[in-house]
Amino acid sequence: MFGGRILAMSNRDDFTQKTKDELAKRVAWLCSNPNCRRATIGAKTGSEGAIITGIAAHITAAAPGGPRYDSALRPDQRKNTTNGIWLCSNC
Ligand SMILES: [Zn+2]
């Protein structure tokens, strides 16, 4: 869904780590796609710690030219949890 494209950081209204954590916790670390609902956190194999496979996706894009970009939003609205959805890496 991201196409691996890297844009200049100054151009993007990225979520803070706190917002990403909040988005994940609000859906119990499950993919928000109703047809998927895959767990996005689990134990790392062969080592300590956890691995997170989920992604905090923007509903309207973080940067101009991105999917569904809405120029009417202020940067703080664009990085708010209301503009985010927690998905697994497949979705
Ligand atoms: Zn999914």
PDB file of the backbone (N, CA, C, O) and the ligand in Angstrom, with CONECT records:
HET     ZN  A 101       1
ATOM      1  N   MET A   1       0.817  -1.189   0.000  1.00  0.00           N
ATOM      2  CA  MET A   1       0.000   0.000   0.000  1.00  0.00           C
ATOM      3  C   MET A   1       0.862   1.255   0.000  1.00  0.00           C
ATOM      4  O   MET A   1       0.379   2.323  -0.375  1.00  0.00           O
ATOM      5  N   PHE A   2       2.141   1.156   0.415  1.00  0.00           N
ATOM      6  CA  PHE A   2       3.006   2.326   0.443  1.00  0.00           C
ATOM      7  C   PHE A   2       3.928   2.382  -0.764  1.00  0.00           C
ATOM      8  O   PHE A   2       4.498   3.432  -1.060  1.00  0.00           O
ATOM      9  N   GLY A   3       4.078   1.281  -1.452  1.00  0.00           N
ATOM     10  CA  GLY A   3       4.888   1.270  -2.649  1.00  0.00           C
ATOM     11  C   GLY A   3       6.360   1.520  -2.412  1.00  0.00           C
ATOM     12  O   GLY A   3       7.113   1.717  -3.367  1.00  0.00           O
ATOM     13  N   GLY A   4       6.787   1.517  -1.168  1.00  0.00           N
ATOM     14  CA  GLY A   4       8.189   1.682  -0.861  1.00  0.00           C
ATOM     15  C   GLY A   4       8.748   3.058  -1.204  1.00  0.00           C
ATOM     16  O   GLY A   4       9.965   3.237  -1.245  1.00  0.00           O
ATOM     17  N   ARG A   5       7.894   4.006  -1.444  1.00  0.00           N
ATOM     18  CA  ARG A   5       8.347   5.338  -1.843  1.00  0.00           C
ATOM     19  C   ARG A   5       8.782   6.136  -0.618  1.00  0.00           C
ATOM     20  O   ARG A   5       8.095   6.151   0.403  1.00  0.00           O
ATOM     21  N   ILE A   6       9.901   6.780  -0.730  1.00  0.00           N
ATOM     22  CA  ILE A   6      10.394   7.584   0.383  1.00  0.00           C
ATOM     23  C   ILE A   6      10.327   9.056  -0.008  1.00  0.00           C
ATOM     24  O   ILE A   6      10.891   9.478  -1.018  1.00  0.00           O
ATOM     25  N   LEU A   7       9.632   9.815   0.810  1.00  0.00           N
ATOM     26  CA  LEU A   7       9.490  11.243   0.550  1.00  0.00           C
ATOM     27  C   LEU A   7      10.305  12.010   1.587  1.00  0.00           C
ATOM     28  O   LEU A   7      10.633  11.482   2.649  1.00  0.00           O
ATOM     29  N   ALA A   8      10.622  13.238   1.271  1.00  0.00           N
ATOM     30  CA  ALA A   8      11.365  14.079   2.218  1.00  0.00           C
ATOM     31  C   ALA A   8      10.594  14.188   3.528  1.00  0.00           C
ATOM     32  O   ALA A   8       9.380  14.390   3.526  1.00  0.00           O
ATOM     33  N   MET A   9      11.293  14.056   4.631  1.00  0.00           N
ATOM     34  CA  MET A   9      10.650  14.064   5.944  1.00  0.00           C
ATOM     35  C   MET A   9       9.855  15.356   6.183  1.00  0.00           C
ATOM     36  O   MET A   9       8.768  15.316   6.760  1.00  0.00           O
ATOM     37  N   SER A  10      10.381  16.472   5.750  1.00  0.00           N
ATOM     38  CA  SER A  10       9.734  17.760   5.998  1.00  0.00           C
ATOM     39  C   SER A  10       8.389  17.865   5.285  1.00  0.00           C
ATOM     40  O   SER A  10       7.549  18.697   5.628  1.00  0.00           O
ATOM     41  N   ASN A  11       8.207  17.019   4.303  1.00  0.00           N
ATOM     42  CA  ASN A  11       7.032  17.032   3.452  1.00  0.00           C
ATOM     43  C   ASN A  11       5.875  16.229   4.037  1.00  0.00           C
ATOM     44  O   ASN A  11       4.724  16.374   3.624  1.00  0.00           O
ATOM     45  N   ARG A  12       6.206  15.382   5.003  1.00  0.00           N
ATOM     46  CA  ARG A  12       5.235  14.405   5.469  1.00  0.00           C
ATOM     47  C   ARG A  12       4.742  14.725   6.873  1.00  0.00           C
ATOM     48  O   ARG A  12       5.514  15.132   7.742  1.00  0.00           O
ATOM     49  N   ASP A  13       3.445  14.534   7.076  1.00  0.00           N
ATOM     50  CA  ASP A  13       2.893  14.659   8.418  1.00  0.00           C
ATOM     51  C   ASP A  13       2.787  13.268   9.008  1.00  0.00           C
ATOM     52  O   ASP A  13       1.699  12.702   9.114  1.00  0.00           O
ATOM     53  N   ASP A  14       3.938  12.724   9.393  1.00  0.00           N
ATOM     54  CA  ASP A  14       3.983  11.367   9.930  1.00  0.00           C
ATOM     55  C   ASP A  14       3.385  11.304  11.330  1.00  0.00           C
ATOM     56  O   ASP A  14       3.393  12.288  12.070  1.00  0.00           O
ATOM     57  N   PHE A  15       2.871  10.140  11.675  1.00  0.00           N
ATOM     58  CA  PHE A  15       2.381   9.917  13.027  1.00  0.00           C
ATOM     59  C   PHE A  15       3.554   9.891  13.998  1.00  0.00           C
ATOM     60  O   PHE A  15       4.644   9.443  13.641  1.00  0.00           O
ATOM     61  N   THR A  16       3.344  10.361  15.202  1.00  0.00           N
ATOM     62  CA  THR A  16       4.351  10.192  16.253  1.00  0.00           C
ATOM     63  C   THR A  16       4.295   8.738  16.719  1.00  0.00           C
ATOM     64  O   THR A  16       3.329   8.025  16.449  1.00  0.00           O
ATOM     65  N   GLN A  17       5.348   8.308  17.424  1.00  0.00           N
ATOM     66  CA  GLN A  17       5.349   6.948  17.961  1.00  0.00           C
ATOM     67  C   GLN A  17       4.166   6.744  18.910  1.00  0.00           C
ATOM     68  O   GLN A  17       3.564   5.671  18.950  1.00  0.00           O
ATOM     69  N   LYS A  18       3.848   7.783  19.666  1.00  0.00           N
ATOM     70  CA  LYS A  18       2.730   7.714  20.619  1.00  0.00           C
ATOM     71  C   LYS A  18       1.410   7.459  19.874  1.00  0.00           C
ATOM     72  O   LYS A  18       0.592   6.647  20.307  1.00  0.00           O
ATOM     73  N   THR A  19       1.219   8.150  18.772  1.00  0.00           N
ATOM     74  CA  THR A  19       0.000   7.969  17.975  1.00  0.00           C
ATOM     75  C   THR A  19      -0.054   6.567  17.387  1.00  0.00           C
ATOM     76  O   THR A  19      -1.110   5.935  17.377  1.00  0.00           O
ATOM     77  N   LYS A  20       1.082   6.081  16.896  1.00  0.00           N
ATOM     78  CA  LYS A  20       1.125   4.714  16.345  1.00  0.00           C
ATOM     79  C   LYS A  20       0.751   3.699  17.418  1.00  0.00           C
ATOM     80  O   LYS A  20      -0.039   2.788  17.170  1.00  0.00           O
ATOM     81  N   ASP A  21       1.325   3.861  18.622  1.00  0.00           N
ATOM     82  CA  ASP A  21       1.022   2.942  19.721  1.00  0.00           C
ATOM     83  C   ASP A  21      -0.470   2.983  20.051  1.00  0.00           C
ATOM     84  O   ASP A  21      -1.102   1.953  20.283  1.00  0.00           O
ATOM     85  N   GLU A  22      -1.014   4.200  20.064  1.00  0.00           N
ATOM     86  CA  GLU A  22      -2.423   4.358  20.396  1.00  0.00           C
ATOM     87  C   GLU A  22      -3.309   3.667  19.358  1.00  0.00           C
ATOM     88  O   GLU A  22      -4.269   2.979  19.706  1.00  0.00           O
ATOM     89  N   LEU A  23      -2.979   3.857  18.089  1.00  0.00           N
ATOM     90  CA  LEU A  23      -3.761   3.221  17.014  1.00  0.00           C
ATOM     91  C   LEU A  23      -3.732   1.699  17.168  1.00  0.00           C
ATOM     92  O   LEU A  23      -4.756   1.037  16.997  1.00  0.00           O
ATOM     93  N   ALA A  24      -2.566   1.149  17.488  1.00  0.00           N
ATOM     94  CA  ALA A  24      -2.430  -0.300  17.636  1.00  0.00           C
ATOM     95  C   ALA A  24      -3.205  -0.804  18.850  1.00  0.00           C
ATOM     96  O   ALA A  24      -3.889  -1.825  18.780  1.00  0.00           O
ATOM     97  N   LYS A  25      -3.090  -0.077  19.967  1.00  0.00           N
ATOM     98  CA  LYS A  25      -3.759  -0.513  21.200  1.00  0.00           C
ATOM     99  C   LYS A  25      -5.274  -0.451  21.065  1.00  0.00           C
ATOM    100  O   LYS A  25      -5.988  -1.285  21.621  1.00  0.00           O
ATOM    101  N   ARG A  26      -5.760   0.541  20.322  1.00  0.00           N
ATOM    102  CA  ARG A  26      -7.215   0.700  20.178  1.00  0.00           C
ATOM    103  C   ARG A  26      -7.852  -0.487  19.464  1.00  0.00           C
ATOM    104  O   ARG A  26      -9.047  -0.735  19.623  1.00  0.00           O
ATOM    105  N   VAL A  27      -7.072  -1.215  18.687  1.00  0.00           N
ATOM    106  CA  VAL A  27      -7.608  -2.391  17.990  1.00  0.00           C
ATOM    107  C   VAL A  27      -6.956  -3.677  18.503  1.00  0.00           C
ATOM    108  O   VAL A  27      -6.971  -4.709  17.833  1.00  0.00           O
ATOM    109  N   ALA A  28      -6.375  -3.588  19.727  1.00  0.00           N
ATOM    110  CA  ALA A  28      -5.769  -4.753  20.375  1.00  0.00           C
ATOM    111  C   ALA A  28      -4.691  -5.407  19.507  1.00  0.00           C
ATOM    112  O   ALA A  28      -4.521  -6.626  19.528  1.00  0.00           O
ATOM    113  N   TRP A  29      -3.963  -4.582  18.743  1.00  0.00           N
ATOM    114  CA  TRP A  29      -2.871  -5.046  17.884  1.00  0.00           C
ATOM    115  C   TRP A  29      -3.362  -5.997  16.793  1.00  0.00           C
ATOM    116  O   TRP A  29      -2.593  -6.814  16.286  1.00  0.00           O
ATOM    117  N   LEU A  30      -4.651  -5.890  16.433  1.00  0.00           N
ATOM    118  CA  LEU A  30      -5.187  -6.705  15.336  1.00  0.00           C
ATOM    119  C   LEU A  30      -5.366  -5.819  14.112  1.00  0.00           C
ATOM    120  O   LEU A  30      -5.667  -4.632  14.236  1.00  0.00           O
ATOM    121  N   CYS A  31      -5.182  -6.392  12.943  1.00  0.00           N
ATOM    122  CA  CYS A  31      -5.405  -5.668  11.701  1.00  0.00           C
ATOM    123  C   CYS A  31      -6.841  -5.142  11.672  1.00  0.00           C
ATOM    124  O   CYS A  31      -7.776  -5.866  12.014  1.00  0.00           O
ATOM    125  N   SER A  32      -7.017  -3.886  11.265  1.00  0.00           N
ATOM    126  CA  SER A  32      -8.348  -3.268  11.265  1.00  0.00           C
ATOM    127  C   SER A  32      -9.209  -3.691  10.082  1.00  0.00           C
ATOM    128  O   SER A  32     -10.411  -3.423  10.064  1.00  0.00           O
ATOM    129  N   ASN A  33      -8.616  -4.340   9.105  1.00  0.00           N
ATOM    130  CA  ASN A  33      -9.394  -4.832   7.966  1.00  0.00           C
ATOM    131  C   ASN A  33     -10.347  -5.915   8.471  1.00  0.00           C
ATOM    132  O   ASN A  33      -9.897  -6.950   8.962  1.00  0.00           O
ATOM    133  N   PRO A  34     -11.665  -5.690   8.356  1.00  0.00           N
ATOM    134  CA  PRO A  34     -12.635  -6.663   8.901  1.00  0.00           C
ATOM    135  C   PRO A  34     -12.515  -8.045   8.271  1.00  0.00           C
ATOM    136  O   PRO A  34     -12.939  -9.032   8.871  1.00  0.00           O
ATOM    137  N   ASN A  35     -11.954  -8.131   7.092  1.00  0.00           N
ATOM    138  CA  ASN A  35     -11.772  -9.429   6.436  1.00  0.00           C
ATOM    139  C   ASN A  35     -10.453 -10.087   6.791  1.00  0.00           C
ATOM    140  O   ASN A  35     -10.143 -11.174   6.302  1.00  0.00           O
ATOM    141  N   CYS A  36      -9.670  -9.425   7.647  1.00  0.00           N
ATOM    142  CA  CYS A  36      -8.336  -9.943   7.967  1.00  0.00           C
ATOM    143  C   CYS A  36      -8.220 -10.225   9.468  1.00  0.00           C
ATOM    144  O   CYS A  36      -8.165 -11.379   9.893  1.00  0.00           O
ATOM    145  N   ARG A  37      -8.182  -9.158  10.256  1.00  0.00           N
ATOM    146  CA  ARG A  37      -8.129  -9.258  11.727  1.00  0.00           C
ATOM    147  C   ARG A  37      -6.921 -10.057  12.218  1.00  0.00           C
ATOM    148  O   ARG A  37      -6.976 -10.665  13.287  1.00  0.00           O
ATOM    149  N   ARG A  38      -5.847 -10.061  11.459  1.00  0.00           N
ATOM    150  CA  ARG A  38      -4.627 -10.781  11.829  1.00  0.00           C
ATOM    151  C   ARG A  38      -3.935 -10.085  13.002  1.00  0.00           C
ATOM    152  O   ARG A  38      -3.945  -8.858  13.094  1.00  0.00           O
ATOM    153  N   ALA A  39      -3.342 -10.864  13.885  1.00  0.00           N
ATOM    154  CA  ALA A  39      -2.543 -10.292  14.971  1.00  0.00           C
ATOM    155  C   ALA A  39      -1.291  -9.647  14.378  1.00  0.00           C
ATOM    156  O   ALA A  39      -0.679 -10.202  13.466  1.00  0.00           O
ATOM    157  N   THR A  40      -0.914  -8.492  14.886  1.00  0.00           N
ATOM    158  CA  THR A  40       0.242  -7.779  14.333  1.00  0.00           C
ATOM    159  C   THR A  40       1.389  -7.703  15.329  1.00  0.00           C
ATOM    160  O   THR A  40       2.347  -6.955  15.129  1.00  0.00           O
ATOM    161  N   ILE A  41       1.288  -8.475  16.395  1.00  0.00           N
ATOM    162  CA  ILE A  41       2.374  -8.518  17.363  1.00  0.00           C
ATOM    163  C   ILE A  41       2.514  -9.953  17.846  1.00  0.00           C
ATOM    164  O   ILE A  41       1.524 -10.673  17.979  1.00  0.00           O
ATOM    165  N   GLY A  42       3.728 -10.354  18.102  1.00  0.00           N
ATOM    166  CA  GLY A  42       3.956 -11.711  18.582  1.00  0.00           C
ATOM    167  C   GLY A  42       5.385 -11.871  19.044  1.00  0.00           C
ATOM    168  O   GLY A  42       6.191 -10.943  18.983  1.00  0.00           O
ATOM    169  N   ALA A  43       5.677 -13.069  19.507  1.00  0.00           N
ATOM    170  CA  ALA A  43       7.022 -13.346  20.001  1.00  0.00           C
ATOM    171  C   ALA A  43       7.995 -13.433  18.832  1.00  0.00           C
ATOM    172  O   ALA A  43       7.658 -13.941  17.762  1.00  0.00           O
ATOM    173  N   LYS A  44       9.190 -12.937  19.052  1.00  0.00           N
ATOM    174  CA  LYS A  44      10.263 -13.124  18.080  1.00  0.00           C
ATOM    175  C   LYS A  44      10.714 -14.566  18.155  1.00  0.00           C
ATOM    176  O   LYS A  44      10.793 -15.127  19.248  1.00  0.00           O
ATOM    177  N   THR A  45      11.011 -15.178  17.028  1.00  0.00           N
ATOM    178  CA  THR A  45      11.487 -16.559  17.063  1.00  0.00           C
ATOM    179  C   THR A  45      12.955 -16.583  17.484  1.00  0.00           C
ATOM    180  O   THR A  45      13.787 -15.828  16.980  1.00  0.00           O
ATOM    181  N   GLY A  46      13.234 -17.471  18.420  1.00  0.00           N
ATOM    182  CA  GLY A  46      14.618 -17.701  18.813  1.00  0.00           C
ATOM    183  C   GLY A  46      15.284 -16.588  19.589  1.00  0.00           C
ATOM    184  O   GLY A  46      16.505 -16.591  19.745  1.00  0.00           O
ATOM    185  N   SER A  47      14.521 -15.648  20.073  1.00  0.00           N
ATOM    186  CA  SER A  47      15.136 -14.592  20.879  1.00  0.00           C
ATOM    187  C   SER A  47      14.091 -13.987  21.795  1.00  0.00           C
ATOM    188  O   SER A  47      12.912 -14.335  21.732  1.00  0.00           O
ATOM    189  N   GLU A  48      14.534 -13.089  22.637  1.00  0.00           N
ATOM    190  CA  GLU A  48      13.608 -12.400  23.527  1.00  0.00           C
ATOM    191  C   GLU A  48      12.936 -11.261  22.763  1.00  0.00           C
ATOM    192  O   GLU A  48      13.378 -10.849  21.691  1.00  0.00           O
ATOM    193  N   GLY A  49      11.864 -10.778  23.352  1.00  0.00           N
ATOM    194  CA  GLY A  49      11.223  -9.599  22.780  1.00  0.00           C
ATOM    195  C   GLY A  49      10.080  -9.929  21.856  1.00  0.00           C
ATOM    196  O   GLY A  49       9.751 -11.092  21.621  1.00  0.00           O
ATOM    197  N   ALA A  50       9.489  -8.882  21.342  1.00  0.00           N
ATOM    198  CA  ALA A  50       8.317  -9.019  20.484  1.00  0.00           C
ATOM    199  C   ALA A  50       8.592  -8.392  19.134  1.00  0.00           C
ATOM    200  O   ALA A  50       9.421  -7.494  18.986  1.00  0.00           O
ATOM    201  N   ILE A  51       7.863  -8.901  18.160  1.00  0.00           N
ATOM    202  CA  ILE A  51       7.986  -8.337  16.817  1.00  0.00           C
ATOM    203  C   ILE A  51       6.630  -7.765  16.414  1.00  0.00           C
ATOM    204  O   ILE A  51       5.589  -8.391  16.616  1.00  0.00           O
ATOM    205  N   ILE A  52       6.665  -6.584  15.850  1.00  0.00           N
ATOM    206  CA  ILE A  52       5.438  -5.904  15.420  1.00  0.00           C
ATOM    207  C   ILE A  52       5.415  -5.894  13.898  1.00  0.00           C
ATOM    208  O   ILE A  52       6.334  -5.389  13.252  1.00  0.00           O
ATOM    209  N   THR A  53       4.355  -6.457  13.337  1.00  0.00           N
ATOM    210  CA  THR A  53       4.248  -6.506  11.878  1.00  0.00           C
ATOM    211  C   THR A  53       3.175  -5.546  11.367  1.00  0.00           C
ATOM    212  O   THR A  53       2.923  -5.470  10.165  1.00  0.00           O
ATOM    213  N   GLY A  54       2.544  -4.815  12.288  1.00  0.00           N
ATOM    214  CA  GLY A  54       1.496  -3.881  11.875  1.00  0.00           C
ATOM    215  C   GLY A  54       2.062  -2.541  11.443  1.00  0.00           C
ATOM    216  O   GLY A  54       3.227  -2.223  11.684  1.00  0.00           O
ATOM    217  N   ILE A  55       1.207  -1.769  10.803  1.00  0.00           N
ATOM    218  CA  ILE A  55       1.591  -0.457  10.270  1.00  0.00           C
ATOM    219  C   ILE A  55       0.472   0.532  10.566  1.00  0.00           C
ATOM    220  O   ILE A  55      -0.707   0.235  10.368  1.00  0.00           O
ATOM    221  N   ALA A  56       0.862   1.718  11.047  1.00  0.00           N
ATOM    222  CA  ALA A  56      -0.106   2.806  11.198  1.00  0.00           C
ATOM    223  C   ALA A  56      -0.228   3.501   9.856  1.00  0.00           C
ATOM    224  O   ALA A  56       0.681   4.211   9.424  1.00  0.00           O
ATOM    225  N   ALA A  57      -1.359   3.291   9.203  1.00  0.00           N
ATOM    226  CA  ALA A  57      -1.557   3.847   7.861  1.00  0.00           C
ATOM    227  C   ALA A  57      -2.391   5.118   7.943  1.00  0.00           C
ATOM    228  O   ALA A  57      -3.319   5.222   8.745  1.00  0.00           O
ATOM    229  N   HIS A  58      -2.039   6.084   7.095  1.00  0.00           N
ATOM    230  CA  HIS A  58      -2.836   7.302   6.997  1.00  0.00           C
ATOM    231  C   HIS A  58      -4.080   7.029   6.154  1.00  0.00           C
ATOM    232  O   HIS A  58      -4.004   6.375   5.114  1.00  0.00           O
ATOM    233  N   ILE A  59      -5.222   7.535   6.609  1.00  0.00           N
ATOM    234  CA  ILE A  59      -6.458   7.401   5.823  1.00  0.00           C
ATOM    235  C   ILE A  59      -6.385   8.393   4.658  1.00  0.00           C
ATOM    236  O   ILE A  59      -6.595   8.018   3.504  1.00  0.00           O
ATOM    237  N   THR A  60      -6.087   9.660   4.966  1.00  0.00           N
ATOM    238  CA  THR A  60      -5.716  10.592   3.898  1.00  0.00           C
ATOM    239  C   THR A  60      -4.210  10.764   4.001  1.00  0.00           C
ATOM    240  O   THR A  60      -3.671  10.856   5.104  1.00  0.00           O
ATOM    241  N   ALA A  61      -3.529  10.808   2.873  1.00  0.00           N
ATOM    242  CA  ALA A  61      -2.068  10.696   2.811  1.00  0.00           C
ATOM    243  C   ALA A  61      -1.328  11.709   3.671  1.00  0.00           C
ATOM    244  O   ALA A  61      -1.829  12.796   3.959  1.00  0.00           O
ATOM    245  N   ALA A  62      -0.110  11.318   4.076  1.00  0.00           N
ATOM    246  CA  ALA A  62       0.739  12.166   4.915  1.00  0.00           C
ATOM    247  C   ALA A  62       1.420  13.268   4.124  1.00  0.00           C
ATOM    248  O   ALA A  62       1.919  14.231   4.707  1.00  0.00           O
ATOM    249  N   ALA A  63       1.449  13.139   2.801  1.00  0.00           N
ATOM    250  CA  ALA A  63       2.168  14.116   1.983  1.00  0.00           C
ATOM    251  C   ALA A  63       1.420  14.371   0.682  1.00  0.00           C
ATOM    252  O   ALA A  63       0.707  13.498   0.186  1.00  0.00           O
ATOM    253  N   PRO A  64       1.587  15.579   0.128  1.00  0.00           N
ATOM    254  CA  PRO A  64       0.942  15.888  -1.158  1.00  0.00           C
ATOM    255  C   PRO A  64       1.304  14.857  -2.226  1.00  0.00           C
ATOM    256  O   PRO A  64       2.459  14.441  -2.324  1.00  0.00           O
ATOM    257  N   GLY A  65       0.339  14.454  -3.010  1.00  0.00           N
ATOM    258  CA  GLY A  65       0.581  13.466  -4.057  1.00  0.00           C
ATOM    259  C   GLY A  65       0.292  12.057  -3.607  1.00  0.00           C
ATOM    260  O   GLY A  65       0.196  11.148  -4.431  1.00  0.00           O
ATOM    261  N   GLY A  66       0.149  11.857  -2.282  1.00  0.00           N
ATOM    262  CA  GLY A  66      -0.143  10.525  -1.753  1.00  0.00           C
ATOM    263  C   GLY A  66      -1.618  10.203  -1.907  1.00  0.00           C
ATOM    264  O   GLY A  66      -2.418  11.072  -2.255  1.00  0.00           O
ATOM    265  N   PRO A  67      -1.982   8.934  -1.644  1.00  0.00           N
ATOM    266  CA  PRO A  67      -3.376   8.505  -1.810  1.00  0.00           C
ATOM    267  C   PRO A  67      -4.349   9.308  -0.940  1.00  0.00           C
ATOM    268  O   PRO A  67      -4.130   9.478   0.259  1.00  0.00           O
ATOM    269  N   ARG A  68      -5.400   9.785  -1.547  1.00  0.00           N
ATOM    270  CA  ARG A  68      -6.482  10.487  -0.839  1.00  0.00           C
ATOM    271  C   ARG A  68      -6.007  11.725  -0.085  1.00  0.00           C
ATOM    272  O   ARG A  68      -6.659  12.136   0.875  1.00  0.00           O
ATOM    273  N   TYR A  69      -4.891  12.333  -0.489  1.00  0.00           N
ATOM    274  CA  TYR A  69      -4.370  13.512   0.200  1.00  0.00           C
ATOM    275  C   TYR A  69      -5.437  14.594   0.270  1.00  0.00           C
ATOM    276  O   TYR A  69      -6.082  14.907  -0.731  1.00  0.00           O
ATOM    277  N   ASP A  70      -5.623  15.167   1.461  1.00  0.00           N
ATOM    278  CA  ASP A  70      -6.637  16.196   1.671  1.00  0.00           C
ATOM    279  C   ASP A  70      -5.943  17.486   2.108  1.00  0.00           C
ATOM    280  O   ASP A  70      -5.512  17.613   3.254  1.00  0.00           O
ATOM    281  N   SER A  71      -5.842  18.439   1.183  1.00  0.00           N
ATOM    282  CA  SER A  71      -5.120  19.684   1.474  1.00  0.00           C
ATOM    283  C   SER A  71      -5.876  20.556   2.477  1.00  0.00           C
ATOM    284  O   SER A  71      -5.312  21.510   3.012  1.00  0.00           O
ATOM    285  N   ALA A  72      -7.143  20.240   2.736  1.00  0.00           N
ATOM    286  CA  ALA A  72      -7.928  21.023   3.687  1.00  0.00           C
ATOM    287  C   ALA A  72      -7.555  20.717   5.132  1.00  0.00           C
ATOM    288  O   ALA A  72      -7.883  21.488   6.035  1.00  0.00           O
ATOM    289  N   LEU A  73      -6.872  19.596   5.356  1.00  0.00           N
ATOM    290  CA  LEU A  73      -6.497  19.235   6.722  1.00  0.00           C
ATOM    291  C   LEU A  73      -5.256  19.998   7.153  1.00  0.00           C
ATOM    292  O   LEU A  73      -4.347  20.220   6.353  1.00  0.00           O
ATOM    293  N   ARG A  74      -5.219  20.400   8.422  1.00  0.00           N
ATOM    294  CA  ARG A  74      -4.000  20.975   8.989  1.00  0.00           C
ATOM    295  C   ARG A  74      -3.056  19.824   9.319  1.00  0.00           C
ATOM    296  O   ARG A  74      -3.499  18.688   9.491  1.00  0.00           O
ATOM    297  N   PRO A  75      -1.740  20.112   9.410  1.00  0.00           N
ATOM    298  CA  PRO A  75      -0.786  19.037   9.737  1.00  0.00           C
ATOM    299  C   PRO A  75      -1.152  18.272  11.004  1.00  0.00           C
ATOM    300  O   PRO A  75      -1.005  17.051  11.058  1.00  0.00           O
ATOM    301  N   ASP A  76      -1.632  18.989  12.026  1.00  0.00           N
ATOM    302  CA  ASP A  76      -1.973  18.297  13.279  1.00  0.00           C
ATOM    303  C   ASP A  76      -3.186  17.386  13.102  1.00  0.00           C
ATOM    304  O   ASP A  76      -3.304  16.374  13.793  1.00  0.00           O
ATOM    305  N   GLN A  77      -4.077  17.730  12.193  1.00  0.00           N
ATOM    306  CA  GLN A  77      -5.227  16.854  11.913  1.00  0.00           C
ATOM    307  C   GLN A  77      -4.782  15.636  11.111  1.00  0.00           C
ATOM    308  O   GLN A  77      -5.289  14.527  11.283  1.00  0.00           O
ATOM    309  N   ARG A  78      -3.805  15.887  10.221  1.00  0.00           N
ATOM    310  CA  ARG A  78      -3.324  14.820   9.353  1.00  0.00           C
ATOM    311  C   ARG A  78      -2.575  13.754  10.143  1.00  0.00           C
ATOM    312  O   ARG A  78      -2.585  12.585   9.758  1.00  0.00           O
ATOM    313  N   LYS A  79      -1.923  14.138  11.249  1.00  0.00           N
ATOM    314  CA  LYS A  79      -1.196  13.154  12.049  1.00  0.00           C
ATOM    315  C   LYS A  79      -1.973  12.687  13.263  1.00  0.00           C
ATOM    316  O   LYS A  79      -1.435  11.966  14.103  1.00  0.00           O
ATOM    317  N   ASN A  80      -3.221  13.085  13.367  1.00  0.00           N
ATOM    318  CA  ASN A  80      -4.058  12.685  14.492  1.00  0.00           C
ATOM    319  C   ASN A  80      -4.519  11.233  14.345  1.00  0.00           C
ATOM    320  O   ASN A  80      -4.570  10.691  13.241  1.00  0.00           O
ATOM    321  N   THR A  81      -4.853  10.618  15.480  1.00  0.00           N
ATOM    322  CA  THR A  81      -5.342   9.233  15.430  1.00  0.00           C
ATOM    323  C   THR A  81      -6.605   9.106  14.568  1.00  0.00           C
ATOM    324  O   THR A  81      -6.870   8.041  14.010  1.00  0.00           O
ATOM    325  N   THR A  82      -7.379  10.186  14.459  1.00  0.00           N
ATOM    326  CA  THR A  82      -8.600  10.118  13.646  1.00  0.00           C
ATOM    327  C   THR A  82      -8.293   9.942  12.159  1.00  0.00           C
ATOM    328  O   THR A  82      -9.169   9.557  11.386  1.00  0.00           O
ATOM    329  N   ASN A  83      -7.046  10.224  11.756  1.00  0.00           N
ATOM    330  CA  ASN A  83      -6.657  10.030  10.353  1.00  0.00           C
ATOM    331  C   ASN A  83      -5.822   8.761  10.191  1.00  0.00           C
ATOM    332  O   ASN A  83      -5.157   8.574   9.172  1.00  0.00           O
ATOM    333  N   GLY A  84      -5.862   7.899  11.193  1.00  0.00           N
ATOM    334  CA  GLY A  84      -5.033   6.699  11.128  1.00  0.00           C
ATOM    335  C   GLY A  84      -5.839   5.420  11.226  1.00  0.00           C
ATOM    336  O   GLY A  84      -6.951   5.401  11.754  1.00  0.00           O
ATOM    337  N   ILE A  85      -5.258   4.358  10.709  1.00  0.00           N
ATOM    338  CA  ILE A  85      -5.863   3.031  10.805  1.00  0.00           C
ATOM    339  C   ILE A  85      -4.720   2.025  10.945  1.00  0.00           C
ATOM    340  O   ILE A  85      -3.713   2.107  10.242  1.00  0.00           O
ATOM    341  N   TRP A  86      -4.895   1.079  11.864  1.00  0.00           N
ATOM    342  CA  TRP A  86      -3.858   0.077  12.112  1.00  0.00           C
ATOM    343  C   TRP A  86      -4.106  -1.134  11.230  1.00  0.00           C
ATOM    344  O   TRP A  86      -5.172  -1.746  11.279  1.00  0.00           O
ATOM    345  N   LEU A  87      -3.108  -1.472  10.422  1.00  0.00           N
ATOM    346  CA  LEU A  87      -3.252  -2.592   9.488  1.00  0.00           C
ATOM    347  C   LEU A  87      -2.053  -3.525   9.609  1.00  0.00           C
ATOM    348  O   LEU A  87      -0.988  -3.123  10.078  1.00  0.00           O
ATOM    349  N   CYS A  88      -2.233  -4.764   9.187  1.00  0.00           N
ATOM    350  CA  CYS A  88      -1.092  -5.671   9.091  1.00  0.00           C
ATOM    351  C   CYS A  88      -0.306  -5.310   7.834  1.00  0.00           C
ATOM    352  O   CYS A  88      -0.789  -4.558   6.987  1.00  0.00           O
ATOM    353  N   SER A  89       0.882  -5.838   7.719  1.00  0.00           N
ATOM    354  CA  SER A  89       1.737  -5.461   6.581  1.00  0.00           C
ATOM    355  C   SER A  89       1.181  -5.975   5.252  1.00  0.00           C
ATOM    356  O   SER A  89       1.535  -5.446   4.199  1.00  0.00           O
ATOM    357  N   ASN A  90       0.317  -6.996   5.277  1.00  0.00           N
ATOM    358  CA  ASN A  90      -0.276  -7.495   4.037  1.00  0.00           C
ATOM    359  C   ASN A  90      -1.374  -6.569   3.512  1.00  0.00           C
ATOM    360  O   ASN A  90      -1.542  -6.402   2.304  1.00  0.00           O
ATOM    361  N   CYS A  91      -2.105  -5.981   4.435  1.00  0.00           N
ATOM    362  CA  CYS A  91      -3.206  -5.105   4.020  1.00  0.00           C
ATOM    363  C   CYS A  91      -2.696  -3.709   3.701  1.00  0.00           C
ATOM    364  O   CYS A  91      -3.480  -2.834   3.334  1.00  0.00           O
TER     365      CYS A  91
HETATM  366 ZN    ZN A 101      -4.609  -7.373   7.485  1.00  0.00          ZN2+
END
